[in-house]
């Protein structure tokens, strides 16, 4: 598996995690749990942004990765 594939897989996982955490925060009535899930969701969204930036960088530096899709 190439580096870009691994990065894209990690990115997809992080996006899924962020969405699940957001859903958990919306589904609970417990104030502490809601706050925890919201904070975790924000952290996961930051990870998504960083991974997306890395994917974009790798694609710009390694044109052969852009052709794999």
CHARMM internal coordinates of N, CA and C (Angstrom, degrees):
IC EDIT
DIST 1 N 1 CA 1.4501
DIST 1 CA 1 C 1.5242
ANGL 1 N 1 CA 1 C 108.03
DIST 1 C 2 N 1.3089
ANGL 1 CA 1 C 2 N 116.11
DIHE 1 N 1 CA 1 C 2 N 131.62
DIST 2 N 2 CA 1.4580
ANGL 1 C 2 N 2 CA 120.40
DIHE 1 CA 1 C 2 N 2 CA -177.61
DIST 2 CA 2 C 1.5334
ANGL 2 N 2 CA 2 C 111.08
DIHE 1 C 2 N 2 CA 2 C -76.64
DIST 2 C 3 N 1.2988
ANGL 2 CA 2 C 3 N 114.27
DIHE 2 N 2 CA 2 C 3 N 165.12
DIST 3 N 3 CA 1.4617
ANGL 2 C 3 N 3 CA 120.54
DIHE 2 CA 2 C 3 N 3 CA 179.44
DIST 3 CA 3 C 1.5175
ANGL 3 N 3 CA 3 C 111.21
DIHE 2 C 3 N 3 CA 3 C -58.00
DIST 3 C 4 N 1.3140
ANGL 3 CA 3 C 4 N 117.32
DIHE 3 N 3 CA 3 C 4 N -44.67
DIST 4 N 4 CA 1.4629
ANGL 3 C 4 N 4 CA 119.61
DIHE 3 CA 3 C 4 N 4 CA -177.63
DIST 4 CA 4 C 1.5230
ANGL 4 N 4 CA 4 C 110.96
DIHE 3 C 4 N 4 CA 4 C -64.54
DIST 4 C 5 N 1.3256
ANGL 4 CA 4 C 5 N 116.96
DIHE 4 N 4 CA 4 C 5 N -36.73
DIST 5 N 5 CA 1.4613
ANGL 4 C 5 N 5 CA 119.70
DIHE 4 CA 4 C 5 N 5 CA 177.50
DIST 5 CA 5 C 1.5233
ANGL 5 N 5 CA 5 C 111.32
DIHE 4 C 5 N 5 CA 5 C -64.51
DIST 5 C 6 N 1.3196
ANGL 5 CA 5 C 6 N 116.00
DIHE 5 N 5 CA 5 C 6 N -41.12
DIST 6 N 6 CA 1.4658
ANGL 5 C 6 N 6 CA 120.13
DIHE 5 CA 5 C 6 N 6 CA 177.62
DIST 6 CA 6 C 1.5232
ANGL 6 N 6 CA 6 C 111.15
DIHE 5 C 6 N 6 CA 6 C -64.41
DIST 6 C 7 N 1.3236
ANGL 6 CA 6 C 7 N 116.13
DIHE 6 N 6 CA 6 C 7 N -43.04
DIST 7 N 7 CA 1.4613
ANGL 6 C 7 N 7 CA 119.98
DIHE 6 CA 6 C 7 N 7 CA 178.30
DIST 7 CA 7 C 1.5259
ANGL 7 N 7 CA 7 C 111.53
DIHE 6 C 7 N 7 CA 7 C -63.14
DIST 7 C 8 N 1.3241
ANGL 7 CA 7 C 8 N 115.99
DIHE 7 N 7 CA 7 C 8 N -43.14
DIST 8 N 8 CA 1.4683
ANGL 7 C 8 N 8 CA 119.35
DIHE 7 CA 7 C 8 N 8 CA -179.95
DIST 8 CA 8 C 1.5178
ANGL 8 N 8 CA 8 C 111.62
DIHE 7 C 8 N 8 CA 8 C -67.54
DIST 8 C 9 N 1.3103
ANGL 8 CA 8 C 9 N 117.23
DIHE 8 N 8 CA 8 C 9 N -33.87
DIST 9 N 9 CA 1.4539
ANGL 8 C 9 N 9 CA 121.31
DIHE 8 CA 8 C 9 N 9 CA 176.31
DIST 9 CA 9 C 1.5321
ANGL 9 N 9 CA 9 C 109.86
DIHE 8 C 9 N 9 CA 9 C -66.83
DIST 9 C 10 N 1.3197
ANGL 9 CA 9 C 10 N 117.04
DIHE 9 N 9 CA 9 C 10 N -43.72
DIST 10 N 10 CA 1.4638
ANGL 9 C 10 N 10 CA 121.16
DIHE 9 CA 9 C 10 N 10 CA 177.19
DIST 10 CA 10 C 1.5240
ANGL 10 N 10 CA 10 C 110.40
DIHE 9 C 10 N 10 CA 10 C -63.34
DIST 10 C 11 N 1.3254
ANGL 10 CA 10 C 11 N 116.61
DIHE 10 N 10 CA 10 C 11 N -40.05
DIST 11 N 11 CA 1.4633
ANGL 10 C 11 N 11 CA 121.16
DIHE 10 CA 10 C 11 N 11 CA 178.82
DIST 11 CA 11 C 1.5227
ANGL 11 N 11 CA 11 C 110.88
DIHE 10 C 11 N 11 CA 11 C -62.30
DIST 11 C 12 N 1.3157
ANGL 11 CA 11 C 12 N 116.98
DIHE 11 N 11 CA 11 C 12 N -45.59
DIST 12 N 12 CA 1.4637
ANGL 11 C 12 N 12 CA 120.80
DIHE 11 CA 11 C 12 N 12 CA 179.37
DIST 12 CA 12 C 1.5303
ANGL 12 N 12 CA 12 C 110.70
DIHE 11 C 12 N 12 CA 12 C -62.88
DIST 12 C 13 N 1.3177
ANGL 12 CA 12 C 13 N 116.73
DIHE 12 N 12 CA 12 C 13 N -40.76
DIST 13 N 13 CA 1.4580
ANGL 12 C 13 N 13 CA 120.50
DIHE 12 CA 12 C 13 N 13 CA 177.94
DIST 13 CA 13 C 1.5261
ANGL 13 N 13 CA 13 C 111.99
DIHE 12 C 13 N 13 CA 13 C -63.82
DIST 13 C 14 N 1.3194
ANGL 13 CA 13 C 14 N 116.13
DIHE 13 N 13 CA 13 C 14 N -41.63
DIST 14 N 14 CA 1.4658
ANGL 13 C 14 N 14 CA 120.56
DIHE 13 CA 13 C 14 N 14 CA 179.29
DIST 14 CA 14 C 1.5260
ANGL 14 N 14 CA 14 C 111.13
DIHE 13 C 14 N 14 CA 14 C -65.86
DIST 14 C 15 N 1.3329
ANGL 14 CA 14 C 15 N 116.91
DIHE 14 N 14 CA 14 C 15 N -38.72
DIST 15 N 15 CA 1.4644
ANGL 14 C 15 N 15 CA 120.19
DIHE 14 CA 14 C 15 N 15 CA 177.02
DIST 15 CA 15 C 1.5234
ANGL 15 N 15 CA 15 C 110.90
DIHE 14 C 15 N 15 CA 15 C -63.46
DIST 15 C 16 N 1.3366
ANGL 15 CA 15 C 16 N 115.66
DIHE 15 N 15 CA 15 C 16 N -42.02
DIST 16 N 16 CA 1.4635
ANGL 15 C 16 N 16 CA 120.09
DIHE 15 CA 15 C 16 N 16 CA 178.49
DIST 16 CA 16 C 1.5156
ANGL 16 N 16 CA 16 C 111.54
DIHE 15 C 16 N 16 CA 16 C -64.16
DIST 16 C 17 N 1.3178
ANGL 16 CA 16 C 17 N 116.39
DIHE 16 N 16 CA 16 C 17 N -42.76
DIST 17 N 17 CA 1.4563
ANGL 16 C 17 N 17 CA 121.24
DIHE 16 CA 16 C 17 N 17 CA 178.84
DIST 17 CA 17 C 1.5280
ANGL 17 N 17 CA 17 C 110.86
DIHE 16 C 17 N 17 CA 17 C -62.03
DIST 17 C 18 N 1.3267
ANGL 17 CA 17 C 18 N 116.77
DIHE 17 N 17 CA 17 C 18 N -45.72
DIST 18 N 18 CA 1.4660
ANGL 17 C 18 N 18 CA 120.76
DIHE 17 CA 17 C 18 N 18 CA 179.71
DIST 18 CA 18 C 1.5276
ANGL 18 N 18 CA 18 C 110.70
DIHE 17 C 18 N 18 CA 18 C -59.38
DIST 18 C 19 N 1.3222
ANGL 18 CA 18 C 19 N 116.23
DIHE 18 N 18 CA 18 C 19 N -42.18
DIST 19 N 19 CA 1.4664
ANGL 18 C 19 N 19 CA 120.45
DIHE 18 CA 18 C 19 N 19 CA 179.92
DIST 19 CA 19 C 1.5272
ANGL 19 N 19 CA 19 C 111.27
DIHE 18 C 19 N 19 CA 19 C -66.22
DIST 19 C 20 N 1.3253
ANGL 19 CA 19 C 20 N 117.15
DIHE 19 N 19 CA 19 C 20 N -42.05
DIST 20 N 20 CA 1.4648
ANGL 19 C 20 N 20 CA 120.30
DIHE 19 CA 19 C 20 N 20 CA 178.82
DIST 20 CA 20 C 1.5219
ANGL 20 N 20 CA 20 C 111.56
DIHE 19 C 20 N 20 CA 20 C -63.61
DIST 20 C 21 N 1.3149
ANGL 20 CA 20 C 21 N 116.50
DIHE 20 N 20 CA 20 C 21 N -43.05
DIST 21 N 21 CA 1.4591
ANGL 20 C 21 N 21 CA 119.82
DIHE 20 CA 20 C 21 N 21 CA 179.85
DIST 21 CA 21 C 1.5225
ANGL 21 N 21 CA 21 C 111.17
DIHE 20 C 21 N 21 CA 21 C -64.30
DIST 21 C 22 N 1.3254
ANGL 21 CA 21 C 22 N 116.58
DIHE 21 N 21 CA 21 C 22 N -38.87
DIST 22 N 22 CA 1.4678
ANGL 21 C 22 N 22 CA 120.73
DIHE 21 CA 21 C 22 N 22 CA 177.51
DIST 22 CA 22 C 1.5291
ANGL 22 N 22 CA 22 C 109.72
DIHE 21 C 22 N 22 CA 22 C -62.77
DIST 22 C 23 N 1.3309
ANGL 22 CA 22 C 23 N 116.20
DIHE 22 N 22 CA 22 C 23 N -42.57
DIST 23 N 23 CA 1.4579
ANGL 22 C 23 N 23 CA 120.81
DIHE 22 CA 22 C 23 N 23 CA 178.50
DIST 23 CA 23 C 1.5237
ANGL 23 N 23 CA 23 C 110.97
DIHE 22 C 23 N 23 CA 23 C -62.96
DIST 23 C 24 N 1.3303
ANGL 23 CA 23 C 24 N 116.93
DIHE 23 N 23 CA 23 C 24 N -43.27
DIST 24 N 24 CA 1.4622
ANGL 23 C 24 N 24 CA 120.05
DIHE 23 CA 23 C 24 N 24 CA 177.18
DIST 24 CA 24 C 1.5218
ANGL 24 N 24 CA 24 C 110.99
DIHE 23 C 24 N 24 CA 24 C -58.24
DIST 24 C 25 N 1.3218
ANGL 24 CA 24 C 25 N 116.52
DIHE 24 N 24 CA 24 C 25 N -41.86
DIST 25 N 25 CA 1.4704
ANGL 24 C 25 N 25 CA 119.33
DIHE 24 CA 24 C 25 N 25 CA -178.36
DIST 25 CA 25 C 1.5271
ANGL 25 N 25 CA 25 C 111.13
DIHE 24 C 25 N 25 CA 25 C -65.96
DIST 25 C 26 N 1.3338
ANGL 25 CA 25 C 26 N 116.41
DIHE 25 N 25 CA 25 C 26 N -32.50
DIST 26 N 26 CA 1.4658
ANGL 25 C 26 N 26 CA 119.82
DIHE 25 CA 25 C 26 N 26 CA 179.04
DIST 26 CA 26 C 1.5261
ANGL 26 N 26 CA 26 C 112.42
DIHE 25 C 26 N 26 CA 26 C -78.86
DIST 26 C 27 N 1.3217
ANGL 26 CA 26 C 27 N 116.85
DIHE 26 N 26 CA 26 C 27 N -26.31
DIST 27 N 27 CA 1.4640
ANGL 26 C 27 N 27 CA 121.55
DIHE 26 CA 26 C 27 N 27 CA -174.78
DIST 27 CA 27 C 1.5266
ANGL 27 N 27 CA 27 C 114.26
DIHE 26 C 27 N 27 CA 27 C -85.23
DIST 27 C 28 N 1.3237
ANGL 27 CA 27 C 28 N 117.66
DIHE 27 N 27 CA 27 C 28 N -15.30
DIST 28 N 28 CA 1.4640
ANGL 27 C 28 N 28 CA 119.10
DIHE 27 CA 27 C 28 N 28 CA -175.64
DIST 28 CA 28 C 1.5277
ANGL 28 N 28 CA 28 C 111.34
DIHE 27 C 28 N 28 CA 28 C -101.82
DIST 28 C 29 N 1.3132
ANGL 28 CA 28 C 29 N 114.31
DIHE 28 N 28 CA 28 C 29 N 149.60
DIST 29 N 29 CA 1.4627
ANGL 28 C 29 N 29 CA 120.30
DIHE 28 CA 28 C 29 N 29 CA 174.83
DIST 29 CA 29 C 1.5274
ANGL 29 N 29 CA 29 C 111.11
DIHE 28 C 29 N 29 CA 29 C -100.90
DIST 29 C 30 N 1.3214
ANGL 29 CA 29 C 30 N 115.80
DIHE 29 N 29 CA 29 C 30 N -9.20
DIST 30 N 30 CA 1.4617
ANGL 29 C 30 N 30 CA 121.03
DIHE 29 CA 29 C 30 N 30 CA 179.35
DIST 30 CA 30 C 1.5227
ANGL 30 N 30 CA 30 C 109.14
DIHE 29 C 30 N 30 CA 30 C -72.53
DIST 30 C 31 N 1.3301
ANGL 30 CA 30 C 31 N 115.67
DIHE 30 N 30 CA 30 C 31 N 118.88
DIST 31 N 31 CA 1.4629
ANGL 30 C 31 N 31 CA 121.37
DIHE 30 CA 30 C 31 N 31 CA -175.56
DIST 31 CA 31 C 1.5293
ANGL 31 N 31 CA 31 C 112.29
DIHE 30 C 31 N 31 CA 31 C -59.20
DIST 31 C 32 N 1.3239
ANGL 31 CA 31 C 32 N 117.20
DIHE 31 N 31 CA 31 C 32 N -44.17
DIST 32 N 32 CA 1.4668
ANGL 31 C 32 N 32 CA 120.26
DIHE 31 CA 31 C 32 N 32 CA -178.94
DIST 32 CA 32 C 1.5178
ANGL 32 N 32 CA 32 C 111.74
DIHE 31 C 32 N 32 CA 32 C -67.33
DIST 32 C 33 N 1.3269
ANGL 32 CA 32 C 33 N 116.66
DIHE 32 N 32 CA 32 C 33 N -41.69
DIST 33 N 33 CA 1.4599
ANGL 32 C 33 N 33 CA 120.32
DIHE 32 CA 32 C 33 N 33 CA 178.91
DIST 33 CA 33 C 1.5261
ANGL 33 N 33 CA 33 C 110.12
DIHE 32 C 33 N 33 CA 33 C -65.23
DIST 33 C 34 N 1.3280
ANGL 33 CA 33 C 34 N 116.23
DIHE 33 N 33 CA 33 C 34 N -41.74
DIST 34 N 34 CA 1.4657
ANGL 33 C 34 N 34 CA 120.45
DIHE 33 CA 33 C 34 N 34 CA 179.28
DIST 34 CA 34 C 1.5264
ANGL 34 N 34 CA 34 C 110.60
DIHE 33 C 34 N 34 CA 34 C -59.63
DIST 34 C 35 N 1.3306
ANGL 34 CA 34 C 35 N 116.35
DIHE 34 N 34 CA 34 C 35 N -44.11
DIST 35 N 35 CA 1.4571
ANGL 34 C 35 N 35 CA 120.98
DIHE 34 CA 34 C 35 N 35 CA 179.48
DIST 35 CA 35 C 1.5310
ANGL 35 N 35 CA 35 C 110.73
DIHE 34 C 35 N 35 CA 35 C -64.40
DIST 35 C 36 N 1.3314
ANGL 35 CA 35 C 36 N 116.32
DIHE 35 N 35 CA 35 C 36 N -43.13
DIST 36 N 36 CA 1.4530
ANGL 35 C 36 N 36 CA 120.15
DIHE 35 CA 35 C 36 N 36 CA 179.93
DIST 36 CA 36 C 1.5325
ANGL 36 N 36 CA 36 C 110.58
DIHE 35 C 36 N 36 CA 36 C -62.44
DIST 36 C 37 N 1.3358
ANGL 36 CA 36 C 37 N 117.11
DIHE 36 N 36 CA 36 C 37 N -48.47
DIST 37 N 37 CA 1.4620
ANGL 36 C 37 N 37 CA 120.19
DIHE 36 CA 36 C 37 N 37 CA -178.95
DIST 37 CA 37 C 1.5280
ANGL 37 N 37 CA 37 C 111.71
DIHE 36 C 37 N 37 CA 37 C -64.16
DIST 37 C 38 N 1.3143
ANGL 37 CA 37 C 38 N 117.03
DIHE 37 N 37 CA 37 C 38 N -35.86
DIST 38 N 38 CA 1.4631
ANGL 37 C 38 N 38 CA 120.46
DIHE 37 CA 37 C 38 N 38 CA 177.91
DIST 38 CA 38 C 1.5225
ANGL 38 N 38 CA 38 C 110.62
DIHE 37 C 38 N 38 CA 38 C -65.26
DIST 38 C 39 N 1.3222
ANGL 38 CA 38 C 39 N 117.00
DIHE 38 N 38 CA 38 C 39 N -43.94
DIST 39 N 39 CA 1.4657
ANGL 38 C 39 N 39 CA 120.89
DIHE 38 CA 38 C 39 N 39 CA 178.31
DIST 39 CA 39 C 1.5308
ANGL 39 N 39 CA 39 C 111.20
DIHE 38 C 39 N 39 CA 39 C -64.16
DIST 39 C 40 N 1.3194
ANGL 39 CA 39 C 40 N 116.24
DIHE 39 N 39 CA 39 C 40 N -43.15
DIST 40 N 40 CA 1.4650
ANGL 39 C 40 N 40 CA 119.98
DIHE 39 CA 39 C 40 N 40 CA 178.73
DIST 40 CA 40 C 1.5230
ANGL 40 N 40 CA 40 C 111.06
DIHE 39 C 40 N 40 CA 40 C -64.76
DIST 40 C 41 N 1.3184
ANGL 40 CA 40 C 41 N 116.75
DIHE 40 N 40 CA 40 C 41 N -38.45
DIST 41 N 41 CA 1.4592
ANGL 40 C 41 N 41 CA 121.06
DIHE 40 CA 40 C 41 N 41 CA 178.00
DIST 41 CA 41 C 1.5238
ANGL 41 N 41 CA 41 C 110.88
DIHE 40 C 41 N 41 CA 41 C -63.07
DIST 41 C 42 N 1.3186
ANGL 41 CA 41 C 42 N 116.31
DIHE 41 N 41 CA 41 C 42 N -42.64
DIST 42 N 42 CA 1.4619
ANGL 41 C 42 N 42 CA 120.83
DIHE 41 CA 41 C 42 N 42 CA 177.82
DIST 42 CA 42 C 1.5269
ANGL 42 N 42 CA 42 C 110.73
DIHE 41 C 42 N 42 CA 42 C -62.21
DIST 42 C 43 N 1.3211
ANGL 42 CA 42 C 43 N 116.30
DIHE 42 N 42 CA 42 C 43 N -42.89
DIST 43 N 43 CA 1.4638
ANGL 42 C 43 N 43 CA 120.48
DIHE 42 CA 42 C 43 N 43 CA 177.57
DIST 43 CA 43 C 1.5303
ANGL 43 N 43 CA 43 C 110.38
DIHE 42 C 43 N 43 CA 43 C -61.38
DIST 43 C 44 N 1.3234
ANGL 43 CA 43 C 44 N 116.55
DIHE 43 N 43 CA 43 C 44 N -45.03
DIST 44 N 44 CA 1.4671
ANGL 43 C 44 N 44 CA 120.69
DIHE 43 CA 43 C 44 N 44 CA 179.64
DIST 44 CA 44 C 1.5316
ANGL 44 N 44 CA 44 C 110.89
DIHE 43 C 44 N 44 CA 44 C -63.46
DIST 44 C 45 N 1.3235
ANGL 44 CA 44 C 45 N 117.56
DIHE 44 N 44 CA 44 C 45 N -38.22
DIST 45 N 45 CA 1.4667
ANGL 44 C 45 N 45 CA 120.85
DIHE 44 CA 44 C 45 N 45 CA 177.84
DIST 45 CA 45 C 1.5299
ANGL 45 N 45 CA 45 C 110.88
DIHE 44 C 45 N 45 CA 45 C -64.92
DIST 45 C 46 N 1.3270
ANGL 45 CA 45 C 46 N 116.82
DIHE 45 N 45 CA 45 C 46 N -35.51
DIST 46 N 46 CA 1.4666
ANGL 45 C 46 N 46 CA 120.34
DIHE 45 CA 45 C 46 N 46 CA 175.56
DIST 46 CA 46 C 1.5216
ANGL 46 N 46 CA 46 C 110.62
DIHE 45 C 46 N 46 CA 46 C -65.54
DIST 46 C 47 N 1.3106
ANGL 46 CA 46 C 47 N 116.13
DIHE 46 N 46 CA 46 C 47 N -39.54
DIST 47 N 47 CA 1.4647
ANGL 46 C 47 N 47 CA 120.46
DIHE 46 CA 46 C 47 N 47 CA 176.82
DIST 47 CA 47 C 1.5204
ANGL 47 N 47 CA 47 C 109.95
DIHE 46 C 47 N 47 CA 47 C -63.04
DIST 47 C 48 N 1.3260
ANGL 47 CA 47 C 48 N 116.60
DIHE 47 N 47 CA 47 C 48 N -42.59
DIST 48 N 48 CA 1.4729
ANGL 47 C 48 N 48 CA 121.07
DIHE 47 CA 47 C 48 N 48 CA 177.63
DIST 48 CA 48 C 1.5244
ANGL 48 N 48 CA 48 C 109.96
DIHE 47 C 48 N 48 CA 48 C -57.05
DIST 48 C 49 N 1.3073
ANGL 48 CA 48 C 49 N 117.07
DIHE 48 N 48 CA 48 C 49 N -46.45
DIST 49 N 49 CA 1.4653
ANGL 48 C 49 N 49 CA 120.84
DIHE 48 CA 48 C 49 N 49 CA -179.47
DIST 49 CA 49 C 1.5305
ANGL 49 N 49 CA 49 C 111.21
DIHE 48 C 49 N 49 CA 49 C -61.45
DIST 49 C 50 N 1.3218
ANGL 49 CA 49 C 50 N 116.63
DIHE 49 N 49 CA 49 C 50 N -42.56
DIST 50 N 50 CA 1.4607
ANGL 49 C 50 N 50 CA 119.93
DIHE 49 CA 49 C 50 N 50 CA -179.82
DIST 50 CA 50 C 1.5265
ANGL 50 N 50 CA 50 C 111.49
DIHE 49 C 50 N 50 CA 50 C -67.42
DIST 50 C 51 N 1.3218
ANGL 50 CA 50 C 51 N 116.82
DIHE 50 N 50 CA 50 C 51 N -41.70
DIST 51 N 51 CA 1.4650
ANGL 50 C 51 N 51 CA 119.80
DIHE 50 CA 50 C 51 N 51 CA 177.98
DIST 51 CA 51 C 1.5255
ANGL 51 N 51 CA 51 C 111.19
DIHE 50 C 51 N 51 CA 51 C -65.77
DIST 51 C 52 N 1.3354
ANGL 51 CA 51 C 52 N 116.57
DIHE 51 N 51 CA 51 C 52 N -39.69
DIST 52 N 52 CA 1.4611
ANGL 51 C 52 N 52 CA 119.78
DIHE 51 CA 51 C 52 N 52 CA 178.75
DIST 52 CA 52 C 1.5257
ANGL 52 N 52 CA 52 C 110.34
DIHE 51 C 52 N 52 CA 52 C -62.84
DIST 52 C 53 N 1.3195
ANGL 52 CA 52 C 53 N 116.56
DIHE 52 N 52 CA 52 C 53 N -40.37
DIST 53 N 53 CA 1.4629
ANGL 52 C 53 N 53 CA 120.32
DIHE 52 CA 52 C 53 N 53 CA 177.66
DIST 53 CA 53 C 1.5259
ANGL 53 N 53 CA 53 C 110.61
DIHE 52 C 53 N 53 CA 53 C -62.66
DIST 53 C 54 N 1.3237
ANGL 53 CA 53 C 54 N 116.05
DIHE 53 N 53 CA 53 C 54 N -39.17
DIST 54 N 54 CA 1.4687
ANGL 53 C 54 N 54 CA 119.36
DIHE 53 CA 53 C 54 N 54 CA 179.51
DIST 54 CA 54 C 1.5274
ANGL 54 N 54 CA 54 C 111.10
DIHE 53 C 54 N 54 CA 54 C -68.77
DIST 54 C 55 N 1.3231
ANGL 54 CA 54 C 55 N 117.53
DIHE 54 N 54 CA 54 C 55 N -41.16
DIST 55 N 55 CA 1.4652
ANGL 54 C 55 N 55 CA 121.44
DIHE 54 CA 54 C 55 N 55 CA 176.76
DIST 55 CA 55 C 1.5252
ANGL 55 N 55 CA 55 C 109.49
DIHE 54 C 55 N 55 CA 55 C -59.64
DIST 55 C 56 N 1.3158
ANGL 55 CA 55 C 56 N 116.33
DIHE 55 N 55 CA 55 C 56 N -46.97
DIST 56 N 56 CA 1.4674
ANGL 55 C 56 N 56 CA 120.45
DIHE 55 CA 55 C 56 N 56 CA -179.75
DIST 56 CA 56 C 1.5287
ANGL 56 N 56 CA 56 C 110.72
DIHE 55 C 56 N 56 CA 56 C -61.44
DIST 56 C 57 N 1.3260
ANGL 56 CA 56 C 57 N 116.64
DIHE 56 N 56 CA 56 C 57 N -41.51
DIST 57 N 57 CA 1.4598
ANGL 56 C 57 N 57 CA 120.79
DIHE 56 CA 56 C 57 N 57 CA 179.64
DIST 57 CA 57 C 1.5256
ANGL 57 N 57 CA 57 C 111.13
DIHE 56 C 57 N 57 CA 57 C -64.14
DIST 57 C 58 N 1.3163
ANGL 57 CA 57 C 58 N 116.44
DIHE 57 N 57 CA 57 C 58 N -47.80
DIST 58 N 58 CA 1.4670
ANGL 57 C 58 N 58 CA 120.16
DIHE 57 CA 57 C 58 N 58 CA -179.00
DIST 58 CA 58 C 1.5248
ANGL 58 N 58 CA 58 C 110.08
DIHE 57 C 58 N 58 CA 58 C -60.54
DIST 58 C 59 N 1.3248
ANGL 58 CA 58 C 59 N 116.45
DIHE 58 N 58 CA 58 C 59 N -41.75
DIST 59 N 59 CA 1.4702
ANGL 58 C 59 N 59 CA 119.79
DIHE 58 CA 58 C 59 N 59 CA 179.48
DIST 59 CA 59 C 1.5247
ANGL 59 N 59 CA 59 C 110.93
DIHE 58 C 59 N 59 CA 59 C -64.69
DIST 59 C 60 N 1.3101
ANGL 59 CA 59 C 60 N 117.34
DIHE 59 N 59 CA 59 C 60 N -35.30
DIST 60 N 60 CA 1.4669
ANGL 59 C 60 N 60 CA 119.36
DIHE 59 CA 59 C 60 N 60 CA -179.58
DIST 60 CA 60 C 1.5279
ANGL 60 N 60 CA 60 C 111.56
DIHE 59 C 60 N 60 CA 60 C -74.18
DIST 60 C 61 N 1.3212
ANGL 60 CA 60 C 61 N 116.53
DIHE 60 N 60 CA 60 C 61 N -31.32
DIST 61 N 61 CA 1.4597
ANGL 60 C 61 N 61 CA 121.15
DIHE 60 CA 60 C 61 N 61 CA -179.10
DIST 61 CA 61 C 1.5283
ANGL 61 N 61 CA 61 C 112.84
DIHE 60 C 61 N 61 CA 61 C -86.29
DIST 61 C 62 N 1.3105
ANGL 61 CA 61 C 62 N 116.60
DIHE 61 N 61 CA 61 C 62 N -25.92
DIST 62 N 62 CA 1.4639
ANGL 61 C 62 N 62 CA 121.91
DIHE 61 CA 61 C 62 N 62 CA -176.14
DIST 62 CA 62 C 1.5261
ANGL 62 N 62 CA 62 C 109.27
DIHE 61 C 62 N 62 CA 62 C -126.65
DIST 62 C 63 N 1.3197
ANGL 62 CA 62 C 63 N 117.52
DIHE 62 N 62 CA 62 C 63 N 83.78
DIST 63 N 63 CA 1.4708
ANGL 62 C 63 N 63 CA 121.36
DIHE 62 CA 62 C 63 N 63 CA -174.58
DIST 63 CA 63 C 1.5255
ANGL 63 N 63 CA 63 C 114.25
DIHE 62 C 63 N 63 CA 63 C -56.80
DIST 63 C 64 N 1.3230
ANGL 63 CA 63 C 64 N 118.30
DIHE 63 N 63 CA 63 C 64 N -25.17
DIST 64 N 64 CA 1.4658
ANGL 63 C 64 N 64 CA 119.71
DIHE 63 CA 63 C 64 N 64 CA -179.20
DIST 64 CA 64 C 1.5302
ANGL 64 N 64 CA 64 C 110.61
DIHE 63 C 64 N 64 CA 64 C -64.30
DIST 64 C 65 N 1.3471
ANGL 64 CA 64 C 65 N 118.41
DIHE 64 N 64 CA 64 C 65 N -26.09
DIST 65 N 65 CA 1.4587
ANGL 64 C 65 N 65 CA 120.71
DIHE 64 CA 64 C 65 N 65 CA 178.96
DIST 65 CA 65 C 1.5180
ANGL 65 N 65 CA 65 C 111.87
DIHE 64 C 65 N 65 CA 65 C -70.68
DIST 65 C 66 N 1.3003
ANGL 65 CA 65 C 66 N 117.40
DIHE 65 N 65 CA 65 C 66 N -31.75
DIST 66 N 66 CA 1.4580
ANGL 65 C 66 N 66 CA 120.92
DIHE 65 CA 65 C 66 N 66 CA 178.76
DIST 66 CA 66 C 1.5269
ANGL 66 N 66 CA 66 C 110.38
DIHE 65 C 66 N 66 CA 66 C -64.77
DIST 66 C 67 N 1.3119
ANGL 66 CA 66 C 67 N 117.56
DIHE 66 N 66 CA 66 C 67 N -32.71
DIST 67 N 67 CA 1.4662
ANGL 66 C 67 N 67 CA 122.02
DIHE 66 CA 66 C 67 N 67 CA -177.08
DIST 67 CA 67 C 1.5184
ANGL 67 N 67 CA 67 C 112.34
DIHE 66 C 67 N 67 CA 67 C -76.67
DIST 67 C 68 N 1.3210
ANGL 67 CA 67 C 68 N 119.03
DIHE 67 N 67 CA 67 C 68 N -13.88
DIST 68 N 68 CA 1.4648
ANGL 67 C 68 N 68 CA 121.51
DIHE 67 CA 67 C 68 N 68 CA -177.20
DIST 68 CA 68 C 1.5117
ANGL 68 N 68 CA 68 C 112.81
DIHE 67 C 68 N 68 CA 68 C -72.92
DIST 68 C 69 N 1.2962
ANGL 68 CA 68 C 69 N 117.92
DIHE 68 N 68 CA 68 C 69 N -16.42
DIST 69 N 69 CA 1.4573
ANGL 68 C 69 N 69 CA 119.49
DIHE 68 CA 68 C 69 N 69 CA -174.72
DIST 69 CA 69 C 1.4480
ANGL 69 N 69 CA 69 C 113.38
DIHE 68 C 69 N 69 CA 69 C -87.63
END
COOR INIT
IC SEED 1 N 1 CA 1 C
IC BUILD
